[in-house]
């Protein structure tokens, strides 16, 4: 995801975004839940999320304000 606009407007869950998201962060639109390696529910605690078994860059986990929790 390269741009905030790439976040699906109808997605009803949490998503991981690059740390550059913070430059565009709007607290009225998004809630920051945590960072990947420390977020509750991470299947590999204390490690970054993985794709095909390889750690990816750090991700901030967010959710749209007002979505199902």
mmCIF file of the N, C-alpha and C atoms, coordinates in Angstrom:
data_MODEL
# 
_entry.id   MODEL 
# 
loop_
_atom_site.group_PDB 
_atom_site.id 
_atom_site.type_symbol 
_atom_site.label_atom_id 
_atom_site.label_alt_id 
_atom_site.label_comp_id 
_atom_site.label_asym_id 
_atom_site.label_entity_id 
_atom_site.label_seq_id 
_atom_site.pdbx_PDB_ins_code 
_atom_site.Cartn_x 
_atom_site.Cartn_y 
_atom_site.Cartn_z 
_atom_site.occupancy 
_atom_site.B_iso_or_equiv 
_atom_site.pdbx_formal_charge 
_atom_site.auth_seq_id 
_atom_site.auth_comp_id 
_atom_site.auth_asym_id 
_atom_site.auth_atom_id 
_atom_site.pdbx_PDB_model_num 
ATOM 1   N N  . UNK A 1 1  ? 0.835   -1.155  0.000  1.00 0.00 ? 1  UNK A N  1 
ATOM 2   C CA . UNK A 1 1  ? 0.000   0.000   0.000  1.00 0.00 ? 1  UNK A CA 1 
ATOM 3   C C  . UNK A 1 1  ? 0.894   1.237   0.000  1.00 0.00 ? 1  UNK A C  1 
ATOM 4   N N  . UNK A 1 2  ? 0.835   2.022   -1.046 1.00 0.00 ? 2  UNK A N  1 
ATOM 5   C CA . UNK A 1 2  ? 1.698   3.187   -1.154 1.00 0.00 ? 2  UNK A CA 1 
ATOM 6   C C  . UNK A 1 2  ? 1.030   4.490   -0.747 1.00 0.00 ? 2  UNK A C  1 
ATOM 7   N N  . UNK A 1 3  ? -0.285  4.530   -0.788 1.00 0.00 ? 3  UNK A N  1 
ATOM 8   C CA . UNK A 1 3  ? -0.989  5.773   -0.501 1.00 0.00 ? 3  UNK A CA 1 
ATOM 9   C C  . UNK A 1 3  ? -2.189  5.488   0.390  1.00 0.00 ? 3  UNK A C  1 
ATOM 10  N N  . UNK A 1 4  ? -2.529  6.475   1.200  1.00 0.00 ? 4  UNK A N  1 
ATOM 11  C CA . UNK A 1 4  ? -3.688  6.318   2.079  1.00 0.00 ? 4  UNK A CA 1 
ATOM 12  C C  . UNK A 1 4  ? -4.932  5.985   1.277  1.00 0.00 ? 4  UNK A C  1 
ATOM 13  N N  . UNK A 1 5  ? -5.031  6.533   0.085  1.00 0.00 ? 5  UNK A N  1 
ATOM 14  C CA . UNK A 1 5  ? -6.203  6.267   -0.769 1.00 0.00 ? 5  UNK A CA 1 
ATOM 15  C C  . UNK A 1 5  ? -6.306  4.786   -1.145 1.00 0.00 ? 5  UNK A C  1 
ATOM 16  N N  . UNK A 1 6  ? -5.183  4.056   -1.063 1.00 0.00 ? 6  UNK A N  1 
ATOM 17  C CA . UNK A 1 6  ? -5.188  2.629   -1.388 1.00 0.00 ? 6  UNK A CA 1 
ATOM 18  C C  . UNK A 1 6  ? -5.860  1.776   -0.314 1.00 0.00 ? 6  UNK A C  1 
ATOM 19  N N  . UNK A 1 7  ? -6.124  2.343   0.854  1.00 0.00 ? 7  UNK A N  1 
ATOM 20  C CA . UNK A 1 7  ? -6.800  1.599   1.912  1.00 0.00 ? 7  UNK A CA 1 
ATOM 21  C C  . UNK A 1 7  ? -8.263  1.469   1.501  1.00 0.00 ? 7  UNK A C  1 
ATOM 22  N N  . UNK A 1 8  ? -8.756  0.263   1.307  1.00 0.00 ? 8  UNK A N  1 
ATOM 23  C CA . UNK A 1 8  ? -10.142 0.086   0.841  1.00 0.00 ? 8  UNK A CA 1 
ATOM 24  C C  . UNK A 1 8  ? -11.142 0.762   1.772  1.00 0.00 ? 8  UNK A C  1 
ATOM 25  N N  . UNK A 1 9  ? -12.000 1.585   1.218  1.00 0.00 ? 9  UNK A N  1 
ATOM 26  C CA . UNK A 1 9  ? -12.960 2.341   2.033  1.00 0.00 ? 9  UNK A CA 1 
ATOM 27  C C  . UNK A 1 9  ? -14.008 1.445   2.672  1.00 0.00 ? 9  UNK A C  1 
ATOM 28  N N  . UNK A 1 10 ? -14.219 0.261   2.111  1.00 0.00 ? 10 UNK A N  1 
ATOM 29  C CA . UNK A 1 10 ? -15.251 -0.623  2.643  1.00 0.00 ? 10 UNK A CA 1 
ATOM 30  C C  . UNK A 1 10 ? -14.666 -1.822  3.400  1.00 0.00 ? 10 UNK A C  1 
ATOM 31  N N  . UNK A 1 11 ? -13.365 -1.783  3.691  1.00 0.00 ? 11 UNK A N  1 
ATOM 32  C CA . UNK A 1 11 ? -12.743 -2.882  4.423  1.00 0.00 ? 11 UNK A CA 1 
ATOM 33  C C  . UNK A 1 11 ? -13.128 -2.785  5.888  1.00 0.00 ? 11 UNK A C  1 
ATOM 34  N N  . UNK A 1 12 ? -13.615 -3.883  6.448  1.00 0.00 ? 12 UNK A N  1 
ATOM 35  C CA . UNK A 1 12 ? -14.177 -3.915  7.788  1.00 0.00 ? 12 UNK A CA 1 
ATOM 36  C C  . UNK A 1 12 ? -13.231 -4.541  8.807  1.00 0.00 ? 12 UNK A C  1 
ATOM 37  N N  . UNK A 1 13 ? -11.947 -4.283  8.675  1.00 0.00 ? 13 UNK A N  1 
ATOM 38  C CA . UNK A 1 13 ? -11.006 -4.895  9.600  1.00 0.00 ? 13 UNK A CA 1 
ATOM 39  C C  . UNK A 1 13 ? -9.790  -4.028  9.822  1.00 0.00 ? 13 UNK A C  1 
ATOM 40  N N  . UNK A 1 14 ? -8.755  -4.665  10.321 1.00 0.00 ? 14 UNK A N  1 
ATOM 41  C CA . UNK A 1 14 ? -7.499  -3.951  10.548 1.00 0.00 ? 14 UNK A CA 1 
ATOM 42  C C  . UNK A 1 14 ? -6.583  -4.178  9.359  1.00 0.00 ? 14 UNK A C  1 
ATOM 43  N N  . UNK A 1 15 ? -5.654  -3.270  9.187  1.00 0.00 ? 15 UNK A N  1 
ATOM 44  C CA . UNK A 1 15 ? -4.694  -3.391  8.093  1.00 0.00 ? 15 UNK A CA 1 
ATOM 45  C C  . UNK A 1 15 ? -3.351  -2.862  8.546  1.00 0.00 ? 15 UNK A C  1 
ATOM 46  N N  . UNK A 1 16 ? -2.299  -3.391  7.956  1.00 0.00 ? 16 UNK A N  1 
ATOM 47  C CA . UNK A 1 16 ? -0.946  -2.933  8.244  1.00 0.00 ? 16 UNK A CA 1 
ATOM 48  C C  . UNK A 1 16 ? -0.506  -1.952  7.175  1.00 0.00 ? 16 UNK A C  1 
ATOM 49  N N  . UNK A 1 17 ? 0.011   -0.820  7.603  1.00 0.00 ? 17 UNK A N  1 
ATOM 50  C CA . UNK A 1 17 ? 0.468   0.208   6.678  1.00 0.00 ? 17 UNK A CA 1 
ATOM 51  C C  . UNK A 1 17 ? 1.920   0.559   6.999  1.00 0.00 ? 17 UNK A C  1 
ATOM 52  N N  . UNK A 1 18 ? 2.659   1.082   6.007  1.00 0.00 ? 18 UNK A N  1 
ATOM 53  C CA . UNK A 1 18 ? 4.047   1.485   6.259  1.00 0.00 ? 18 UNK A CA 1 
ATOM 54  C C  . UNK A 1 18 ? 4.116   2.623   7.278  1.00 0.00 ? 18 UNK A C  1 
ATOM 55  N N  . UNK A 1 19 ? 5.280   2.778   7.891  1.00 0.00 ? 19 UNK A N  1 
ATOM 56  C CA . UNK A 1 19 ? 5.433   3.839   8.888  1.00 0.00 ? 19 UNK A CA 1 
ATOM 57  C C  . UNK A 1 19 ? 5.279   5.223   8.268  1.00 0.00 ? 19 UNK A C  1 
ATOM 58  N N  . UNK A 1 20 ? 5.432   5.348   6.969  1.00 0.00 ? 20 UNK A N  1 
ATOM 59  C CA . UNK A 1 20 ? 5.236   6.639   6.308  1.00 0.00 ? 20 UNK A CA 1 
ATOM 60  C C  . UNK A 1 20 ? 3.778   7.100   6.404  1.00 0.00 ? 20 UNK A C  1 
ATOM 61  N N  . UNK A 1 21 ? 2.890   6.198   6.769  1.00 0.00 ? 21 UNK A N  1 
ATOM 62  C CA . UNK A 1 21 ? 1.484   6.551   6.998  1.00 0.00 ? 21 UNK A CA 1 
ATOM 63  C C  . UNK A 1 21 ? 1.363   7.670   8.025  1.00 0.00 ? 21 UNK A C  1 
ATOM 64  N N  . UNK A 1 22 ? 2.286   7.726   8.977  1.00 0.00 ? 22 UNK A N  1 
ATOM 65  C CA . UNK A 1 22 ? 2.200   8.713   10.051 1.00 0.00 ? 22 UNK A CA 1 
ATOM 66  C C  . UNK A 1 22 ? 2.217   10.143  9.518  1.00 0.00 ? 22 UNK A C  1 
ATOM 67  N N  . UNK A 1 23 ? 2.844   10.358  8.366  1.00 0.00 ? 23 UNK A N  1 
ATOM 68  C CA . UNK A 1 23 ? 2.858   11.693  7.754  1.00 0.00 ? 23 UNK A CA 1 
ATOM 69  C C  . UNK A 1 23 ? 1.460   12.136  7.358  1.00 0.00 ? 23 UNK A C  1 
ATOM 70  N N  . UNK A 1 24 ? 0.582   11.190  7.082  1.00 0.00 ? 24 UNK A N  1 
ATOM 71  C CA . UNK A 1 24 ? -0.761  11.484  6.593  1.00 0.00 ? 24 UNK A CA 1 
ATOM 72  C C  . UNK A 1 24 ? -1.851  11.131  7.602  1.00 0.00 ? 24 UNK A C  1 
ATOM 73  N N  . UNK A 1 25 ? -1.449  10.663  8.761  1.00 0.00 ? 25 UNK A N  1 
ATOM 74  C CA . UNK A 1 25 ? -2.377  10.174  9.777  1.00 0.00 ? 25 UNK A CA 1 
ATOM 75  C C  . UNK A 1 25 ? -3.397  11.226  10.173 1.00 0.00 ? 25 UNK A C  1 
ATOM 76  N N  . UNK A 1 26 ? -4.663  10.839  10.144 1.00 0.00 ? 26 UNK A N  1 
ATOM 77  C CA . UNK A 1 26 ? -5.762  11.691  10.574 1.00 0.00 ? 26 UNK A CA 1 
ATOM 78  C C  . UNK A 1 26 ? -6.484  10.946  11.702 1.00 0.00 ? 26 UNK A C  1 
ATOM 79  N N  . UNK A 1 27 ? -6.336  11.402  12.961 1.00 0.00 ? 27 UNK A N  1 
ATOM 80  C CA . UNK A 1 27 ? -6.942  10.680  14.075 1.00 0.00 ? 27 UNK A CA 1 
ATOM 81  C C  . UNK A 1 27 ? -8.466  10.656  14.044 1.00 0.00 ? 27 UNK A C  1 
ATOM 82  N N  . UNK A 1 28 ? -9.082  11.495  13.235 1.00 0.00 ? 28 UNK A N  1 
ATOM 83  C CA . UNK A 1 28 ? -10.538 11.451  13.098 1.00 0.00 ? 28 UNK A CA 1 
ATOM 84  C C  . UNK A 1 28 ? -10.974 10.357  12.131 1.00 0.00 ? 28 UNK A C  1 
ATOM 85  N N  . UNK A 1 29 ? -10.034 9.865   11.337 1.00 0.00 ? 29 UNK A N  1 
ATOM 86  C CA . UNK A 1 29 ? -10.352 8.859   10.322 1.00 0.00 ? 29 UNK A CA 1 
ATOM 87  C C  . UNK A 1 29 ? -9.842  7.464   10.692 1.00 0.00 ? 29 UNK A C  1 
ATOM 88  N N  . UNK A 1 30 ? -8.667  7.395   11.327 1.00 0.00 ? 30 UNK A N  1 
ATOM 89  C CA . UNK A 1 30 ? -8.046  6.105   11.638 1.00 0.00 ? 30 UNK A CA 1 
ATOM 90  C C  . UNK A 1 30 ? -7.621  6.019   13.096 1.00 0.00 ? 30 UNK A C  1 
ATOM 91  N N  . UNK A 1 31 ? -7.705  4.815   13.633 1.00 0.00 ? 31 UNK A N  1 
ATOM 92  C CA . UNK A 1 31 ? -7.214  4.506   14.975 1.00 0.00 ? 31 UNK A CA 1 
ATOM 93  C C  . UNK A 1 31 ? -5.952  3.668   14.815 1.00 0.00 ? 31 UNK A C  1 
ATOM 94  N N  . UNK A 1 32 ? -4.887  4.053   15.501 1.00 0.00 ? 32 UNK A N  1 
ATOM 95  C CA . UNK A 1 32 ? -3.661  3.261   15.483 1.00 0.00 ? 32 UNK A CA 1 
ATOM 96  C C  . UNK A 1 32 ? -3.766  2.224   16.596 1.00 0.00 ? 32 UNK A C  1 
ATOM 97  N N  . UNK A 1 33 ? -3.648  0.954   16.216 1.00 0.00 ? 33 UNK A N  1 
ATOM 98  C CA . UNK A 1 33 ? -3.787  -0.149  17.175 1.00 0.00 ? 33 UNK A CA 1 
ATOM 99  C C  . UNK A 1 33 ? -2.447  -0.590  17.738 1.00 0.00 ? 33 UNK A C  1 
ATOM 100 N N  . UNK A 1 34 ? -1.378  -0.398  16.986 1.00 0.00 ? 34 UNK A N  1 
ATOM 101 C CA . UNK A 1 34 ? -0.063  -0.801  17.447 1.00 0.00 ? 34 UNK A CA 1 
ATOM 102 C C  . UNK A 1 34 ? 0.886   -0.999  16.289 1.00 0.00 ? 34 UNK A C  1 
ATOM 103 N N  . UNK A 1 35 ? 2.010   -1.602  16.586 1.00 0.00 ? 35 UNK A N  1 
ATOM 104 C CA . UNK A 1 35 ? 2.997   -1.925  15.559 1.00 0.00 ? 35 UNK A CA 1 
ATOM 105 C C  . UNK A 1 35 ? 3.077   -3.440  15.455 1.00 0.00 ? 35 UNK A C  1 
ATOM 106 N N  . UNK A 1 36 ? 3.349   -3.916  14.270 1.00 0.00 ? 36 UNK A N  1 
ATOM 107 C CA . UNK A 1 36 ? 3.222   -5.348  13.966 1.00 0.00 ? 36 UNK A CA 1 
ATOM 108 C C  . UNK A 1 36 ? 3.833   -6.287  14.993 1.00 0.00 ? 36 UNK A C  1 
ATOM 109 N N  . UNK A 1 37 ? 5.056   -6.091  15.365 1.00 0.00 ? 37 UNK A N  1 
ATOM 110 C CA . UNK A 1 37 ? 5.697   -7.084  16.229 1.00 0.00 ? 37 UNK A CA 1 
ATOM 111 C C  . UNK A 1 37 ? 5.139   -7.116  17.640 1.00 0.00 ? 37 UNK A C  1 
ATOM 112 N N  . UNK A 1 38 ? 4.408   -6.075  18.048 1.00 0.00 ? 38 UNK A N  1 
ATOM 113 C CA . UNK A 1 38 ? 3.887   -6.017  19.406 1.00 0.00 ? 38 UNK A CA 1 
ATOM 114 C C  . UNK A 1 38 ? 2.363   -6.074  19.479 1.00 0.00 ? 38 UNK A C  1 
ATOM 115 N N  . UNK A 1 39 ? 1.713   -6.221  18.353 1.00 0.00 ? 39 UNK A N  1 
ATOM 116 C CA . UNK A 1 39 ? 0.252   -6.204  18.328 1.00 0.00 ? 39 UNK A CA 1 
ATOM 117 C C  . UNK A 1 39 ? -0.311  -7.536  18.841 1.00 0.00 ? 39 UNK A C  1 
ATOM 118 N N  . UNK A 1 40 ? -1.351  -7.458  19.635 1.00 0.00 ? 40 UNK A N  1 
ATOM 119 C CA . UNK A 1 40 ? -1.999  -8.670  20.128 1.00 0.00 ? 40 UNK A CA 1 
ATOM 120 C C  . UNK A 1 40 ? -2.538  -9.460  18.941 1.00 0.00 ? 40 UNK A C  1 
ATOM 121 N N  . UNK A 1 41 ? -2.332  -10.741 18.943 1.00 0.00 ? 41 UNK A N  1 
ATOM 122 C CA . UNK A 1 41 ? -2.818  -11.588 17.862 1.00 0.00 ? 41 UNK A CA 1 
ATOM 123 C C  . UNK A 1 41 ? -1.774  -11.876 16.801 1.00 0.00 ? 41 UNK A C  1 
ATOM 124 N N  . UNK A 1 42 ? -0.595  -11.256 16.899 1.00 0.00 ? 42 UNK A N  1 
ATOM 125 C CA . UNK A 1 42 ? 0.476   -11.556 15.957 1.00 0.00 ? 42 UNK A CA 1 
ATOM 126 C C  . UNK A 1 42 ? 0.861   -13.023 16.143 1.00 0.00 ? 42 UNK A C  1 
ATOM 127 N N  . UNK A 1 43 ? 0.790   -13.785 15.078 1.00 0.00 ? 43 UNK A N  1 
ATOM 128 C CA . UNK A 1 43 ? 1.064   -15.224 15.161 1.00 0.00 ? 43 UNK A CA 1 
ATOM 129 C C  . UNK A 1 43 ? 2.529   -15.520 15.424 1.00 0.00 ? 43 UNK A C  1 
ATOM 130 N N  . UNK A 1 44 ? 3.395   -14.542 15.237 1.00 0.00 ? 44 UNK A N  1 
ATOM 131 C CA . UNK A 1 44 ? 4.819   -14.685 15.538 1.00 0.00 ? 44 UNK A CA 1 
ATOM 132 C C  . UNK A 1 44 ? 5.232   -13.526 16.446 1.00 0.00 ? 44 UNK A C  1 
ATOM 133 N N  . UNK A 1 45 ? 4.873   -13.588 17.733 1.00 0.00 ? 45 UNK A N  1 
ATOM 134 C CA . UNK A 1 45 ? 5.138   -12.479 18.656 1.00 0.00 ? 45 UNK A CA 1 
ATOM 135 C C  . UNK A 1 45 ? 6.597   -12.028 18.620 1.00 0.00 ? 45 UNK A C  1 
ATOM 136 N N  . UNK A 1 46 ? 6.780   -10.728 18.766 1.00 0.00 ? 46 UNK A N  1 
ATOM 137 C CA . UNK A 1 46 ? 8.088   -10.076 18.764 1.00 0.00 ? 46 UNK A CA 1 
ATOM 138 C C  . UNK A 1 46 ? 8.805   -10.152 17.425 1.00 0.00 ? 46 UNK A C  1 
ATOM 139 N N  . UNK A 1 47 ? 8.087   -10.535 16.382 1.00 0.00 ? 47 UNK A N  1 
ATOM 140 C CA . UNK A 1 47 ? 8.643   -10.523 15.028 1.00 0.00 ? 47 UNK A CA 1 
ATOM 141 C C  . UNK A 1 47 ? 7.689   -9.755  14.129 1.00 0.00 ? 47 UNK A C  1 
ATOM 142 N N  . UNK A 1 48 ? 8.216   -9.241  13.062 1.00 0.00 ? 48 UNK A N  1 
ATOM 143 C CA . UNK A 1 48 ? 7.375   -8.529  12.103 1.00 0.00 ? 48 UNK A CA 1 
ATOM 144 C C  . UNK A 1 48 ? 6.494   -9.514  11.369 1.00 0.00 ? 48 UNK A C  1 
ATOM 145 N N  . UNK A 1 49 ? 5.437   -8.968  10.751 1.00 0.00 ? 49 UNK A N  1 
ATOM 146 C CA . UNK A 1 49 ? 4.598   -9.811  9.902  1.00 0.00 ? 49 UNK A CA 1 
ATOM 147 C C  . UNK A 1 49 ? 5.462   -10.399 8.791  1.00 0.00 ? 49 UNK A C  1 
ATOM 148 N N  . UNK A 1 50 ? 5.028   -11.508 8.237  1.00 0.00 ? 50 UNK A N  1 
ATOM 149 C CA . UNK A 1 50 ? 5.803   -12.158 7.179  1.00 0.00 ? 50 UNK A CA 1 
ATOM 150 C C  . UNK A 1 50 ? 4.964   -12.367 5.930  1.00 0.00 ? 50 UNK A C  1 
ATOM 151 N N  . UNK A 1 51 ? 5.669   -12.443 4.818  1.00 0.00 ? 51 UNK A N  1 
ATOM 152 C CA . UNK A 1 51 ? 5.077   -12.827 3.538  1.00 0.00 ? 51 UNK A CA 1 
ATOM 153 C C  . UNK A 1 51 ? 5.972   -13.932 2.994  1.00 0.00 ? 51 UNK A C  1 
ATOM 154 N N  . UNK A 1 52 ? 5.379   -15.081 2.716  1.00 0.00 ? 52 UNK A N  1 
ATOM 155 C CA . UNK A 1 52 ? 6.135   -16.244 2.253  1.00 0.00 ? 52 UNK A CA 1 
ATOM 156 C C  . UNK A 1 52 ? 7.295   -16.575 3.186  1.00 0.00 ? 52 UNK A C  1 
ATOM 157 N N  . UNK A 1 53 ? 7.050   -16.426 4.493  1.00 0.00 ? 53 UNK A N  1 
ATOM 158 C CA . UNK A 1 53 ? 8.053   -16.801 5.484  1.00 0.00 ? 53 UNK A CA 1 
ATOM 159 C C  . UNK A 1 53 ? 9.148   -15.774 5.713  1.00 0.00 ? 53 UNK A C  1 
ATOM 160 N N  . UNK A 1 54 ? 9.132   -14.644 5.004  1.00 0.00 ? 54 UNK A N  1 
ATOM 161 C CA . UNK A 1 54 ? 10.155  -13.612 5.168  1.00 0.00 ? 54 UNK A CA 1 
ATOM 162 C C  . UNK A 1 54 ? 9.549   -12.397 5.851  1.00 0.00 ? 54 UNK A C  1 
ATOM 163 N N  . UNK A 1 55 ? 10.306  -11.869 6.837  1.00 0.00 ? 55 UNK A N  1 
ATOM 164 C CA . UNK A 1 55 ? 9.836   -10.662 7.512  1.00 0.00 ? 55 UNK A CA 1 
ATOM 165 C C  . UNK A 1 55 ? 9.801   -9.507  6.522  1.00 0.00 ? 55 UNK A C  1 
ATOM 166 N N  . UNK A 1 56 ? 8.754   -8.687  6.647  1.00 0.00 ? 56 UNK A N  1 
ATOM 167 C CA . UNK A 1 56 ? 8.640   -7.500  5.800  1.00 0.00 ? 56 UNK A CA 1 
ATOM 168 C C  . UNK A 1 56 ? 8.968   -6.275  6.643  1.00 0.00 ? 56 UNK A C  1 
ATOM 169 N N  . UNK A 1 57 ? 8.982   -5.137  6.022  1.00 0.00 ? 57 UNK A N  1 
ATOM 170 C CA . UNK A 1 57 ? 9.224   -3.911  6.766  1.00 0.00 ? 57 UNK A CA 1 
ATOM 171 C C  . UNK A 1 57 ? 8.184   -3.746  7.861  1.00 0.00 ? 57 UNK A C  1 
ATOM 172 N N  . UNK A 1 58 ? 8.549   -3.004  8.900  1.00 0.00 ? 58 UNK A N  1 
ATOM 173 C CA . UNK A 1 58 ? 7.627   -2.765  10.010 1.00 0.00 ? 58 UNK A CA 1 
ATOM 174 C C  . UNK A 1 58 ? 6.332   -2.154  9.499  1.00 0.00 ? 58 UNK A C  1 
ATOM 175 N N  . UNK A 1 59 ? 5.240   -2.561  10.092 1.00 0.00 ? 59 UNK A N  1 
ATOM 176 C CA . UNK A 1 59 ? 3.931   -2.052  9.721  1.00 0.00 ? 59 UNK A CA 1 
ATOM 177 C C  . UNK A 1 59 ? 3.217   -1.527  10.960 1.00 0.00 ? 59 UNK A C  1 
ATOM 178 N N  . UNK A 1 60 ? 2.515   -0.423  10.776 1.00 0.00 ? 60 UNK A N  1 
ATOM 179 C CA . UNK A 1 60 ? 1.633   0.111   11.797 1.00 0.00 ? 60 UNK A CA 1 
ATOM 180 C C  . UNK A 1 60 ? 0.260   -0.494  11.520 1.00 0.00 ? 60 UNK A C  1 
ATOM 181 N N  . UNK A 1 61 ? -0.370  -0.999  12.544 1.00 0.00 ? 61 UNK A N  1 
ATOM 182 C CA . UNK A 1 61 ? -1.673  -1.643  12.383 1.00 0.00 ? 61 UNK A CA 1 
ATOM 183 C C  . UNK A 1 61 ? -2.749  -0.613  12.727 1.00 0.00 ? 61 UNK A C  1 
ATOM 184 N N  . UNK A 1 62 ? -3.655  -0.395  11.759 1.00 0.00 ? 62 UNK A N  1 
ATOM 185 C CA . UNK A 1 62 ? -4.687  0.635   11.918 1.00 0.00 ? 62 UNK A CA 1 
ATOM 186 C C  . UNK A 1 62 ? -6.063  0.058   11.642 1.00 0.00 ? 62 UNK A C  1 
ATOM 187 N N  . UNK A 1 63 ? -7.076  0.827   12.039 1.00 0.00 ? 63 UNK A N  1 
ATOM 188 C CA . UNK A 1 63 ? -8.469  0.496   11.735 1.00 0.00 ? 63 UNK A CA 1 
ATOM 189 C C  . UNK A 1 63 ? -9.191  1.816   11.515 1.00 0.00 ? 63 UNK A C  1 
ATOM 190 N N  . UNK A 1 64 ? -10.090 1.820   10.548 1.00 0.00 ? 64 UNK A N  1 
ATOM 191 C CA . UNK A 1 64 ? -10.918 3.002   10.323 1.00 0.00 ? 64 UNK A CA 1 
ATOM 192 C C  . UNK A 1 64 ? -11.785 3.270   11.549 1.00 0.00 ? 64 UNK A C  1 
ATOM 193 N N  . UNK A 1 65 ? -11.929 4.503   11.918 1.00 0.00 ? 65 UNK A N  1 
ATOM 194 C CA . UNK A 1 65 ? -12.789 4.888   13.032 1.00 0.00 ? 65 UNK A CA 1 
ATOM 195 C C  . UNK A 1 65 ? -14.228 4.521   12.678 1.00 0.00 ? 65 UNK A C  1 
ATOM 196 N N  . UNK A 1 66 ? -14.923 3.939   13.631 1.00 0.00 ? 66 UNK A N  1 
ATOM 197 C CA . UNK A 1 66 ? -16.339 3.612   13.437 1.00 0.00 ? 66 UNK A CA 1 
ATOM 198 C C  . UNK A 1 66 ? -16.588 2.251   12.828 1.00 0.00 ? 66 UNK A C  1 
ATOM 199 N N  . UNK A 1 67 ? -15.550 1.496   12.503 1.00 0.00 ? 67 UNK A N  1 
ATOM 200 C CA . UNK A 1 67 ? -15.728 0.161   11.936 1.00 0.00 ? 67 UNK A CA 1 
ATOM 201 C C  . UNK A 1 67 ? -15.941 -0.846  13.058 1.00 0.00 ? 67 UNK A C  1 
ATOM 202 N N  . UNK A 1 68 ? -16.402 -2.010  12.686 1.00 0.00 ? 68 UNK A N  1 
ATOM 203 C CA . UNK A 1 68 ? -16.629 -3.096  13.658 1.00 0.00 ? 68 UNK A CA 1 
ATOM 204 C C  . UNK A 1 68 ? -15.337 -3.415  14.373 1.00 0.00 ? 68 UNK A C  1 
ATOM 205 N N  . UNK A 1 69 ? -15.451 -3.742  15.656 1.00 0.00 ? 69 UNK A N  1 
ATOM 206 C CA . UNK A 1 69 ? -14.252 -4.027  16.435 1.00 0.00 ? 69 UNK A CA 1 
ATOM 207 C C  . UNK A 1 69 ? -14.253 -5.432  16.950 1.00 0.00 ? 69 UNK A C  1 
# 
